[in-house]
């Protein structure tokens, strides 16, 4: 009877044989959606280095030359500089989408000097940091919104935030009006209502704001599912240097 009941839920006998962990995983896939496989394309170059005793990881798409723009990706509370590449496979999505910008991440970004230290470091690595992009999820999403508001549209070309861990009252919406923003969240994520309210607020202010609420939870599966849409949004708004 247990097996039949699980089969009716779409979990099947495999989950039963796997024990409680298998049941939880299968139920999670029904409730939140499964983790998509990354694109089966060769990634570009992954550069790893150290700045101020922190790891810095830079993903550069294949077939790009010159001083290309860079998007700084801010990890969540439990992440690090490798998370965008090892968990989200952002380098493979960059390659699959034909992106012409790099993605860079740094360990423990909240205590790092992004403007004063990281951006000059990335420029020394051969990247165009005149106008950057910002991306982040959860705590990193909140950080991306705040940093974009702080640096302003002369320095930030585009910002992307997934389930940003910030209340509507705390979000710097008016300061983001001149920066294209992508905001998204899973419908079963505790930050969905706040995210939707922020998105409506930005649109009411006349900002370029895309994204929305779609099926998913506060997890890696949702974030990987929306990554192609986010990177396409970035591609439309981050601009190559003339002659780059």
C-alpha positions as CSV (number, residue, x, y, z in Angstrom):
1,X,0.0,0.0,0.0
2,X,2.9,2.3,0.7
3,X,4.4,1.7,-2.7
4,X,1.1,2.3,-4.4
5,X,0.4,5.5,-2.6
6,X,3.8,6.8,-3.5
7,X,3.3,5.8,-7.1
8,X,0.0,7.8,-7.2
9,X,2.1,10.8,-6.1
10,X,4.5,10.2,-8.9
11,X,7.3,9.1,-6.6
12,X,7.5,5.5,-7.8
13,X,9.2,2.5,-6.3
14,X,12.7,3.9,-6.8
15,X,12.1,6.4,-4.1
16,X,10.9,3.7,-1.7
17,X,13.9,1.6,-2.3
18,X,16.1,4.6,-1.7
19,X,14.7,5.1,1.8
20,X,13.6,8.3,3.5
21,X,16.2,10.4,1.7
22,X,15.0,9.2,-1.7
23,X,11.4,10.0,-0.7
24,X,12.3,13.5,0.4
25,X,14.3,14.1,-2.9
26,X,11.5,12.8,-5.1
27,X,8.8,14.8,-3.2
28,X,11.0,17.9,-3.4
29,X,11.2,17.5,-7.2
30,X,7.4,17.3,-7.4
31,X,7.0,20.3,-5.2
32,X,9.8,22.5,-6.4
33,X,10.9,21.0,-9.8
34,X,14.0,19.1,-10.6
35,X,17.5,20.5,-11.1
36,X,18.0,21.0,-14.9
37,X,21.1,19.5,-16.5
38,X,23.6,22.1,-17.6
39,X,24.1,22.7,-21.3
40,X,26.3,20.1,-23.0
41,X,28.7,22.5,-24.4
42,X,32.4,23.1,-23.7
43,X,32.8,26.0,-21.2
44,X,35.2,28.8,-21.7
45,X,38.1,29.6,-19.5
46,X,37.9,29.5,-15.8
47,X,40.5,31.6,-14.0
48,X,41.2,31.1,-10.3
49,X,43.3,33.5,-8.3
50,X,43.6,35.1,-4.9
51,X,43.1,38.7,-3.8
52,X,43.4,39.8,-0.2
53,X,43.4,36.1,0.9
54,X,40.1,35.5,-0.9
55,X,39.5,33.3,-3.9
56,X,38.4,35.1,-7.0
57,X,37.0,33.0,-9.9
58,X,36.4,34.4,-13.4
59,X,34.5,32.6,-16.1
60,X,35.3,33.9,-19.6
61,X,33.1,32.6,-22.5
62,X,34.7,30.9,-25.4
63,X,35.5,32.8,-28.6
64,X,35.7,36.2,-26.8
65,X,38.6,38.6,-27.3
66,X,39.6,42.0,-26.0
67,X,38.5,43.7,-22.9
68,X,35.0,42.3,-22.4
69,X,32.5,43.6,-19.7
70,X,32.2,41.7,-16.4
71,X,29.2,40.7,-14.2
72,X,30.0,40.3,-10.5
73,X,28.0,37.5,-9.1
74,X,27.4,37.6,-5.3
75,X,26.8,34.2,-3.6
76,X,24.2,33.4,-1.0
77,X,24.9,33.1,2.7
78,X,26.2,29.5,2.4
79,X,28.1,30.0,-0.9
80,X,31.6,31.0,-1.9
81,X,33.4,32.1,-5.1
82,X,33.1,28.6,-6.7
83,X,29.4,28.2,-6.1
84,X,28.3,30.0,-9.4
85,X,30.4,27.6,-11.4
86,X,30.3,24.3,-9.5
87,X,26.6,24.4,-8.5
88,X,25.0,26.7,-11.1
89,X,27.3,25.9,-14.0
90,X,27.2,29.5,-15.1
91,X,30.2,29.1,-17.3
92,X,28.4,26.5,-19.4
93,X,25.3,28.7,-19.6
94,X,27.5,31.6,-20.8
95,X,29.0,29.4,-23.5
96,X,25.6,28.0,-24.6
97,X,24.1,31.5,-24.9
98,X,27.0,33.0,-26.8
99,X,27.6,35.6,-24.1
100,X,30.2,38.2,-24.6
101,X,30.8,39.1,-21.0
102,X,32.6,37.5,-18.1
103,X,31.3,36.5,-14.7
104,X,33.4,37.0,-11.6
105,X,32.8,35.9,-8.0
106,X,34.7,36.3,-4.8
107,X,34.7,34.6,-1.4
108,X,32.8,36.3,1.4
109,X,31.8,39.3,-0.7
110,X,29.9,41.1,2.2
111,X,33.2,41.9,3.8
112,X,35.1,42.5,0.6
113,X,35.7,46.0,-0.9
114,X,34.0,45.4,-4.2
115,X,34.4,48.9,-5.7
116,X,37.8,49.8,-4.2
117,X,39.6,46.5,-4.5
118,X,37.8,43.9,-6.6
119,X,36.9,46.0,-9.6
120,X,40.5,47.4,-10.1
121,X,41.7,43.8,-9.7
122,X,39.3,42.6,-12.4
123,X,40.5,45.5,-14.6
124,X,44.1,44.4,-14.1
125,X,42.9,40.9,-15.2
126,X,41.9,42.4,-18.6
127,X,38.2,43.0,-18.1
128,X,36.2,46.1,-18.8
129,X,34.9,47.4,-15.5
130,X,33.8,50.9,-16.6
131,X,30.1,49.7,-16.3
132,X,29.6,46.4,-14.7
133,X,26.7,44.0,-14.2
134,X,25.6,42.6,-10.8
135,X,23.9,39.3,-10.1
136,X,23.0,37.5,-6.9
137,X,20.6,35.2,-5.1
138,X,19.1,35.4,-1.6
139,X,21.6,37.4,0.5
140,X,23.6,38.0,-2.6
141,X,20.5,39.2,-4.4
142,X,19.9,41.8,-1.7
143,X,23.6,42.7,-1.9
144,X,23.4,43.2,-5.7
145,X,20.4,45.6,-5.4
146,X,22.1,47.6,-2.6
147,X,25.4,47.8,-4.4
148,X,23.8,48.8,-7.7
149,X,21.9,51.6,-5.9
150,X,25.1,52.7,-4.2
151,X,27.2,52.8,-7.4
152,X,24.5,54.2,-9.6
153,X,23.7,53.9,-13.3
154,X,27.0,55.4,-14.4
155,X,28.8,52.4,-13.0
156,X,26.2,49.6,-13.1
157,X,24.6,48.7,-16.5
158,X,22.3,46.0,-15.2
159,X,21.4,44.1,-12.0
160,X,19.8,40.7,-11.5
161,X,18.5,39.4,-8.2
162,X,16.9,36.1,-7.4
163,X,14.7,35.9,-4.2
164,X,16.6,38.8,-2.7
165,X,16.6,38.6,1.1
166,X,15.4,42.1,1.6
167,X,12.0,43.6,2.5
168,X,10.2,46.1,0.3
169,X,10.7,48.8,2.9
170,X,14.5,48.2,2.8
171,X,14.9,47.9,-0.9
172,X,16.4,51.0,-2.6
173,X,13.8,51.0,-5.4
174,X,14.0,54.7,-6.4
175,X,17.8,54.5,-6.6
176,X,17.4,51.7,-9.2
177,X,15.0,53.5,-11.6
178,X,17.8,54.2,-14.1
179,X,19.3,50.7,-14.0
180,X,17.6,47.7,-15.8
181,X,16.6,45.2,-13.2
182,X,15.6,41.5,-13.4
183,X,13.8,40.3,-10.3
184,X,12.5,36.8,-9.9
185,X,11.5,34.2,-7.3
186,X,9.9,30.8,-6.9
187,X,6.3,30.8,-6.0
188,X,7.0,28.5,-3.0
189,X,9.8,30.7,-1.8
190,X,9.3,32.8,1.4
191,X,10.5,35.9,-0.5
192,X,8.0,35.6,-3.3
193,X,5.6,38.2,-2.1
194,X,8.3,40.7,-1.3
195,X,9.9,40.1,-4.7
196,X,6.6,40.6,-6.5
197,X,5.9,43.8,-4.6
198,X,9.4,45.2,-5.5
199,X,8.9,44.3,-9.1
200,X,5.6,46.1,-9.2
201,X,7.1,49.1,-7.4
202,X,9.9,49.4,-9.9
203,X,7.5,49.2,-12.9
204,X,5.3,51.9,-11.3
205,X,8.4,54.1,-11.0
206,X,9.0,53.7,-14.7
207,X,12.0,51.4,-14.4
208,X,13.0,48.7,-16.9
209,X,12.1,45.7,-14.7
210,X,11.6,42.1,-15.9
211,X,11.3,38.7,-14.3
212,X,8.5,37.6,-12.1
213,X,7.2,34.8,-10.0
214,X,7.3,31.3,-11.4
215,X,7.2,27.7,-10.1
216,X,9.9,26.8,-7.7
217,X,11.4,27.0,-4.2
218,X,14.3,28.7,-2.5
219,X,16.9,26.4,-4.0
220,X,19.5,25.7,-6.6
221,X,17.0,24.0,-9.0
222,X,15.0,27.2,-9.4
223,X,18.0,29.4,-9.7
224,X,19.5,27.2,-12.5
225,X,16.2,27.1,-14.3
226,X,16.0,30.9,-14.6
227,X,19.7,31.4,-15.3
228,X,19.3,31.4,-19.1
229,X,16.6,34.1,-19.0
230,X,18.8,36.2,-16.6
231,X,21.9,35.9,-18.8
232,X,19.9,36.9,-21.9
233,X,18.6,40.0,-20.0
234,X,22.2,40.9,-19.1
235,X,23.3,40.5,-22.7
236,X,20.7,43.0,-23.8
237,X,21.8,45.6,-21.3
238,X,25.5,45.3,-20.8
239,X,27.4,46.9,-23.6
240,X,30.8,46.1,-25.2
241,X,33.4,48.8,-25.2
242,X,33.8,50.3,-28.6
243,X,36.4,48.3,-30.5
244,X,36.3,45.6,-27.8
